Amino acid sequence: MSEKFSPTLRLADLNDFIAPSQACIVSLKAVSSSKPKKDEKQEKLLPFGKPVNSEPVKISLKDCLACSGCITSAETVMLEKQSLDEFLSRIKSEAAVVVSISPQSRSSLAEHFDLSPSQVFTRLTALFKSLGVKAVFDTSCSRDLVLLESCKEFIERYEQHKRVDGNQTAPDLPMLSSSCPGWICYAEKTLGSYILPYISSVKSPQQAMGTTIKHHISKKMGFKPQQVYHVTVMPCYDKKLEAVRDDFIFPVDHLDEDGHEAVGWNVAEVDSVLTTGEVLDLIQLKSIDFNALEEAPLDKLLTNVNEEGLLYGVAGSSGGYAETIFRYAAKTLFGKEISGLLEFKVLRNSDFREVHLEVAGETVLRFAACYGFRNLQNIVRKIKSGKCEYHFVEVMACPSGCLNGGGQVKPKSGQSAKDLIQSLENRYMQNVLVADPFDNPLVRRLYDEWLGEPGSEEAKKYFHTKYHQVVKSTTSQLHNW
């Protein structure tokens, strides 16, 4: 598969595999212009929950069938409703706009403006609130929640795998992380059903934040789910694709103007995604001197900030999944408390590393961090042939992980991409405390008030999902044949 990487990758700064282009089979020219019947309903519901009249069909991220062989389509097919213009128009409406910022995005902006991530966060809070945003949160909080759910899921898989006999079907190991939408899109559209059982069922931090805001925090803020317009700031265009998945849209009932029960609205966990680069565009559009912008207090309802005003979170710049789950599994399964930094061994390259735990001379845990499609395909081949020795693999589509996402701020003049990534790695945890997600008071409060405990039925209802094989079109199959 690695030999099929498109020359397109060498023509731009994209990190994702995009096959040579073909005409889209969902052609705009093929849209029927016939008028609807009189008794045919023309009202449809947007993810945000507002009914609109049907317009001529436009291609969106949902419509992409991967017919050109694309693994990730977000770089070439943009969702019109996920734009700066839409974001600004929502702020002017009566919607309660809530923004959630990823730590990778604030690191990218911190590098661009030569600030600390904390300084960027307080300035972004001031900027967004000056525009009319109701609250600004930190997805490091939802990432900690996701890590707890992932730890619980791994333990369940590992223990059941050990108990399995010939009359049972074991949960598939290795467990593969599920937070990268580029990887999920690749798995669903290209790898087929054989790989999907290995993928963790836990949602990404972006969607976990959306679930928490729409189902729980909105009530604390005095709003109904359909009244909240939730925007995330992410390092990756593929997060736009993730946000519009049908799995992440849920119905809510509402009353009409006369107080009668009306048809349910479809509400998205995340209504819109802005990339880091688009936030920089917003700053430049408003002619804001970002470095001179006055800092604003952080919203502590869903932000990892302690009483001293310091941000905290896990150290891994792509989520810390491998390290967090490895430590938890070592302690829970084998009573091994691991202190200090984990020593990952670099294998083929810096984007493919592994760590293992030995007990009485036997390797009982073997984890890997695997970034970029070239490395990923080696893992996929081993899983398919039944020769994969890993128990868990942290998977990211982009080489160097999330800090190198396609939506990040581009290198400055004279700065190489390699130098930028190194600077981002150093900037990521600047003035940010490394903290165990199991000690996060915000996460503990969410479980106490709402979810019960990690892995509970309520937690699985709101923070776990399923993945689906996407059958390729005949055109795509002929193209790849």
N, C-alpha and C positions, 0 to 999 in steps of 0.2 A: 504493500500500500504506500510505503514511503516514497517509492519511485514515481508515484502519480501526483506528487505535489505540484500544484499549478505554478507556471512562471509568473502568474499574477503576484505571487508573494514577493517576488524580487522587484516588482514595479512600484510597490507602495510599502507602507509601514504596517501592514496588517499582520497579525500573528496567527490568524485562523486559516484553516485550509479552505480555499474556495476554488472549486473546479472551473474549467473554462466555461465561459458564459454561453447560454443558449436563449432563444426566445422563450418567455414565460408562457406556459400552456394555459394559465389563467389570464387570457389576453383581454385588455381593456376594449379592444376593437370588437371582441366577440360578445360583448354585453348586449343582451336583448333590449330593444327600445320599445317593445310592445307595451301598451297601456294595461294596467291591472284591471281586473274585473271589479264591478261596483261593490260587491260584497267581500272583496279581498282586503284584509287588514294591511295598512301601510305603516303602522307604528312599530318601531323596534326599540330595544333598550340598550343604551350604552353601558359599559362596565360601571361607570360612575353612578348610574341609576336614573338618568334623565331621559324621558322619551323624546325621540326626534323623528321627523319625517324621513322616509327612505329617499336617498339620493342615488345618483348613478354610482355603480359599483367602482370602488377604488381598491387597488391591491394594498393589503396591509400585511403585517407580520403573521397574522393568523392564517391568511390565504396561502402562504408559501407552502408548496408541496415538495420542496427540495427536488423539483423536476430537472434542474440543471446539474444535479449532483452536489449542490452546496451542502456543507455541513452546518455552517452558521450563516444565516441569511441576513442578519441585522445590519451588516455593513453595507448591503446593497438595497435592502428593502426597508425603508423607514416608516414608522407609524406616525401618521399626520397628527394624531392626538397627543403624541409624546414629544412636544416641542417647547421651546422657550415662549413662543407666542401663546400657546395654549396655557402654559403655566401662568403667564402674566394676566391672561384673560380670566382665569379661575380666581386669582387673587382679587380682581375687581368685582367679581360676582359675590353672592352671599355665601359661597362655600367656605367651610372651615378648612383652610389649607394647612396641612401638616407636612413638614419636610424631615426626612431621615437621611443622615449623612454617613457614608461609609468611611472607615479609617483610612482606606487606600486613597480615597479621593482627597481627604484633607491633607494627607502626606504629599500628594502630587502638587496641590496648591501651595503647601508649605515650602516645597522645594522651589517652586516658581517665584514665590514672593520672598524667599529667604526668611521664613518665619518658623516657629515651632507649630506642630499640629494643634496644640492647645490654643495658640494665638489665632490660627486660622479658624478654628471652630467658634471662638467667641466673636470674631469679626463676621463670619458667615451668619451667625445667629443675629447679629445686629443688622446685617444687610437684609436678610429675609424678613425680619420683623418690621423693618422700615418700609418694606413693600406691602405688608399686610398679612404675613404668615402668622398663624396662631401659635404654633409651637415648632421647635427644632430639636430633633432627637438624634441619638447616636446608635448606629446599628451594631456597635460593639456589644451593646446590651443584649440584643436579640441573638447575636452570635454566641454569647455565653449560654443562652438558653438552648440553642441548637446543639452546642457541644455536649451539654448534659444529656439531651435526648439521644445523641449519637453514641455516647458512652454506654448508656443503658441498652441501646439496640445491639451494640457490639457484644456486650456480655451475654445477652440472650442468645445471639447467634452462636457464639463460641461454645457456650455450655451445651446448647442443644446439639451442636455438631459433634461434641464429644460423646453425648448420650445415644446418638443415632445407632440403630441396628438395621438389619436387612429389610425390615418391614416398614421402615419410616423414610420420609424424605427430609434430609437435613437442610437447614437454611444454608444458602450458598456462601462459601468463603472463597476468596477474600471478599470482605465488605468494601465496596468502593464508595468514596465520598460523593455527595450529590449537589454540592453548592454551586458548581460551575455550569451555567446554562449552555455554554458552547459544547461541553462534554456531554451533557444530557441530550442535546439536539443531535449530536453525532451518534450517540448510542441508539436513540429511538429511530433515526432515519437511515442509518447505515449498517449498524452491527446486527440488528435483528433481535428476536426475542431471547436468544440464548444468553445475552449479557445482562438483560434488565433485572433478573432476580438477584444479581450480585450488588446492585446499586442500593445504597442506603435509602430508606423511605423518608428520612428527615428532610424537611424543607430547608431552603437556603436562608441565611440571615435576613435577606431582603424580604422574602415572603413571610418569614416568622415575625418580622417587625410589622408587616401589613396585617397579619392575623391578629396580633396583639392589640394594635391600634383600633382596628375595626370592630373586634369582638369584645374588647375589655376596656381599653383606655379611653375610647370615645365616650363611654358612659361616665367615666370620672370627669371628663372635660365638659359634660353636659350636652353632648351631641349624639344623634343617631348615626349608625354606620353610613347611611346614604348621604348624610350631611357633611361627611369628612372627605376631603380630596387629598389623598396621600401621595406625596411625591418623594422618590428616593434619589439620592445623588450617588452614582456608581462609577467604577472605573472601566465599565464594559458596556458596549452597545448591546450585547446579547442579553443584558438584563431587561431591556425593553421587550425582547422576545419572551422572556420568562414571565414578565408581568401580565401578558395577555393570554396566557394559557387558560383554557377552560377550567382546568382543575383548581385554579386560584380565583375563581369568580363564584360568588354564592348568592342565593336569593334572600331577600328580606321583605317582609310585609310592610305596607304603609297604608295610611288613610288618605282618601281623596279630599278635595276642598270642602265637601259637605260632611266630612267625618265618617264616611262609610269605608269599610275595608275594600281596598282596591287590589289590582293585580300586583304580585310581588315584583320588586325591582331587582335587577341583577347588579351586584356590587362587587367591585374588584378589591382584592387585598391591597394592591398597589395600582393606583390610577395612572401614574405617569412616572417615567424614569428620565432623569437628566444625567448626562455624562459629566465627568469632571471638566472636560473641554467646553461643554455647553455652559457650565457655571462661569468659567472664565470669560466666555463670550458675553454673558449677562453683565459681569463686572465691567467689561470694556464698553458694552452698549450703554450702560448708565454713567460712563465716564467717572468711575469711582476710583479714588486713590485708596486702594485696599490697605496698604501699609499704614496709612494715616487714619483709617476708619476706627472709630471708638468701639471698644469691646463691650459686649453685652453679657449679662449673667446667663449661664447655661440652664436649660430646662432639665431639672433633675428627675422628672417623672419616669423617663426612659433613657437616661444618659449615664454612662459609666464615669461619674465624677464624684470624688469623695468630699468630705467636709472641708478639706483644705483647698479645694478647687482643682485638684490634680486629676487628669484622666487616667483610667486604668483599663487593662484588658490583657488578652493572651499575646505572646510575643510573635507568633507566626504571622507573617505578612499576607499569607493566603488563607488564614483562618485558624491555623494551629491545630488542625484536626488530628494529624498523625501523632504529634507530640502529646496532646491532651488525652486522647483515647489510650495511647500506649501507657502513659503514667497511671491512668485509672485502672486499666486492665491488669497491669503488673501488681498493683496494690490489692485490687479486689479478688483476682483469681489466684495470685501466688504470694500475697503478703509482702511484696517487695516495694518498699518506699524508695522512689528515685528522686534524689535531690540534685540541684545544679542543672546545667544544660545537657540535653541528650546529645550523644555523639553519633551523628548520622554518618555513615560511610558513603562516600561518593562512588558511584559505579561508572556507567558509560560517560556521564557528563554531570555538571553541577545541577542539572534539572532532574537527575535520577539518583536518589539517595535512599539508603535503607538503614534500619536499626533493628536489633534483635535482643531478646532476653533469654538467658540460659538459666536453667534450674537443674542442678545435679548433672551437669554435662549435657543436658538436652535442650535444644532450642524450642521454647514453648510459645514465643511470640516473635513474629517477623513482620515488620511494618515497612512501608515504602512511601516516599513522596515522589510523584511522577508528574512532571510538567511538560507540556508541549506534545503535539500529536505524534511526532516521531518516536518519542519514548513510550507514549501511551499505547501505540500499536504493538509494541513488544509485550506489554502486559496482556493486551487483548488476545494475542496469539497463544500465550501460555495458558490463559484461562480456557480458551476454546479447546486446546489440546489436553487439558486436565493436568498440566505440569506447573501451575503457578503455586509457589511455596508460601506466598504472603497470606497473612491473615487480614490485613487491612492496607488499602492503598489510598493515599490522599491524591486526588486527580484534579488537575487544572489544565485547561486547553492551551493557555498562553505560556510560552517559554518564560521562565523567571516568575511565573505566577501572576496573581492579581495586580501587583504593582505595575506590571507591564501590559495592562489591559488596553484595548484599542481606543477606549474613551478617555484615557489619561492625557494630561497636558504634554505636548510634544517637546523634544529636546530643544534647548536654546541654540542659537547660532554658534557653531564651533564645538558643541557638546555631542558626544557620541551616545548612541542608545545604551551601550554598555556602561558608560560613565554615569548616565542618568539613573539607571537601575541601581547601581551601587550607592549613589547619593540618596535615592529613595529608601533603600534598605536602612541606611544610617539615620535618616530623618524619621522613619516610621515610629520608632519608640522614643523619640526625643521628648523628654519631660512627660512621658507616659509610664505609669507604674505597671510592672508585670504582676498579674493577679490571677489566682486560681478561680475559674468560673464557678466552682462549687461554693465559693465564699462570697459570691456576688449578692448583696442584700436586695437588689432590685429583682433578681431572678427568684430568690427565695420568697419574696413577697408575692410574685406572680403565681408561684406554686401554692402558697398558703391561701391566697384569696380565690384562686380560680382553677388551677390544674390538679392539685393534690400532690402528686410526686412525679418524678421523671418516669416515662413509660406507662403512665396511667391511661385509662381509656379516654379521659378528657384530653390529655396531652397528645395521644395518638389521633384523636378527632381533629384537633386544630393544627398540629405541627408535623404531621406525617402525610405523605401523599403517595400516588402511584404513577408509574411511567408506562408508556404505551408504545408498542411498535408502530411505526408509520410506514405503510406500504408505499414503495416508490412507484412513480408513474412508469408506463412502458417506455416513454421517451428517455427517462433517466437510466433505466435498465439497459437499453440499447447503447446509450452513450458510454456506460461503464463496461460494457461487454467486451 
